[in-house]
């Protein structure tokens, strides 16, 4: 089975649709699938619900999809670097489900593992727990969180072989493996494609069974979210 597609638009073709639930890997601007996000913008698909730790920045990453109003709802942990996100949310133009960062990671991990829900102490006694089931274990109160199983996961990795086995680069690993495992369909953007067998088994961070389509983007921009330099 050929998993390699000639470009990001081809990789999304026939997969993404209006109104879908998508998971997008990355942490801030680290390890985001830049080419796939741009192709999603160009596709014009709308009314999307997007699961992502962050919402990009103005004009880059998921910020591109906010500017074109293709996202109707975000399931996120931190969105403080995006002024357009703030404006849309405060104006009532964008729905938001704030989720504690560890809970968001576990909701994706559980979705990929086939676990429909789990209990956690995080958020008990706060707005996070409103309307959710509470249960006591060993004298402590826990809130039940439903797992996330997105229709499509858009993921960034460093290297893939032609079977879809992935290796991530350092902290760019972040939410990407969990998003990939949770998605019903996983499309991955990589900087290098190698032949099957070139990746040593111990160097594979995610097996190819989770990956459906691969697109090569050898020269991503890799923008720095907040550049800090010495005087």
N, C-alpha and C positions, 0 to 999 in steps of 0.2 A: 504494500500500500504506500503510495507516494504522499507524504505529508508536507512536502516542500512546495510553497506557492511563490509565484514570481514577484509579487508585491503585496503590500498590506491591503489594498482595495480588493484584490483577488481572494485574499485569505478571508475577508469578511463577507464576500459575496455569497448570498443564499443562506447565510447564518444569522446575521443581525436583522432585527425587525423592530418596528415601532412598538413601544410599550413593554419592552423586555426588561428583565432584571439582570444587570451586568455586574460582575466583580472586576475591578481593575487593580492590578498589583502596584506596589510602590509605597514609599514612605516619604512624604514631601515630594521632591523631584528626583529622589534617588530610586533607581530601578523602575521607572515608569515606561510603559510601552508607547514611546513617542509617535512612532509611525502608525501604529494601530489607532491611536487616539485621533490623529490627523485624518486617517482614512474614515473613521467613524464620523467625524465632522463632515467630510465631503459626501458621505452617504446620505446625509440629510435625515437619518432616522431620528424620531422624536418621541416624546413622552417616556423617556427612559428613567428607570430607577437604577442608581449606581451605588454599589458598595465600594468604598475606598477609604482608607485611613484618612487621607487628606483630599482636598478638592482642587489640587493644583494651585497655581497663582494666576493673577490676571494675565490673560493672553497666552498661557502656556499650560501644558498638561490638561487636566480636566477643565481648567479655566476656559479653554477654547470652546468646550461644549456648553458651558454656562453662558458664554457670550452669544451663542447662536440659539439659546433657549431650547436645546435638545434634551436637557435633563429636567425632569419635573420633580424628582425626589432624590435626596442623598441620604445614604446610611453611612455615617462617618464618625470619626473620633475627634479630629482636630481640623478646623477650617479657618484659622485665624490669619492666614496670609493672603486671603482672597477678598478684595473689596467688593467685587461684583457679586460674589456669593453673599456677603453681608447685606448688600443693597437689596438683592432679590428676596432674601429671607425676611428681612425687616419689612419689606413692602408686601409680604404675603404672596409673592410670586413663585416661591420655591418651598417645597415640603422638606423637612429635615427630621431624621431620627438620629439623635445623638446617642452614641454607644461608647461606653468606656473602652479604652484601647485593647486591654487584655480580653475583655468580653467579645469584642469584635473579632479578634483573632481566633478565639475559641469557637465562635459561631460559625466561622468558615471551616475551621478544622473539623468540627463536629459534623458539618454538612458533608464534607468529603469522606468522613468515616462512616456515614450512614446512621449517625446518631441524631434523632429528631429534636431533642431538647436536652438541657442540662441545668443543674442548680448551681448558683454561685452566690456568695455573700456580697459581691460588688454591686453597689447601687441600692441595697436595702435601706429603707428609710428616706430615699430621695425620689425625685421625679422619675428617675430611671425605672423604678419598680412600680409606678402607677399603672393599674389595670392588669398587672401580671400576677400569676399564682405565687403565693408565698407558702413555704413549708418549713417545718422545724426538724432539724437533725441534731441530735446530741445537745439539745438545749440552745442551739443557735438557729437564727432565721435565715433562710436562703430564698432567693428569687429565681423563678424558672425562666430561662431564656431559650427561645426557639433557635434552631440552627438555620443557616443560610445555604440555599442551594440555587445559585444563579443559573439563568438560562445559558449564559456565555461568560467565560472568564478570559480577560485580556491580560497577558502576562509578559514580563520582560525577563530574559535570561542572558547569560554571557555566551554560552556555547550549547549547541544542540547537535546530536548526531541525526542521521536521516530517519531513525526510528522514533525520534522525539525525546530521547533521554537527555536530561538537562543538567547543566552545571551553572550555578549562579556565582556572581562575583561579590565576595565580601558582604558588606551591609546591603547591597542591592538585592540580597536574598529576601529580606524583610517579609512582606505579606504575600510575595509571589507564589511560593509553594502551596500555601493554604488556599489561595484563590484558585490556583490551577486544579487542585484536588476537588474543590467544591463544585466547580462549574460542570454543567452537563456537557458542554462543548468547551474545549480549551484551545485558544489560539495564542501562540507564543511568538514573540519578536526576539530575535537573537542577533548578536554581533558576528558570530562565526558558526558555520555549519561544517561538520566533519563526517567522515564515513563511520558506519557502524563498526565498533571495535576499537576506535581511536581513543575513546574515553575509558579510562580504567574503571572497573566496577566501583571501587571505593571513591572515585571522583564524581560519581553521579549523585546529584542531590534529589532529583525527582525522576522516577522511571517513566519511560515513554508511553506506558499504558494510559496515562492521564492526558496526553497531548494529541490533539486531532489535526492541527494545522500549524505549519511553521513558516515564518517569513524572515528573510535576511534583511537587517538594517545595519550595515557594517560601520556606518559613520553617524551615529546619533549625536544630537547637539549636546546632551548631558548638561543642561543649564544648572548653574548653582542657585539654589533658592535664595540664600542670603549671603552674599560675599562679605567676608570680614578680612581686613588687611591691617598690617601694622601702619602707624603714622609714618 
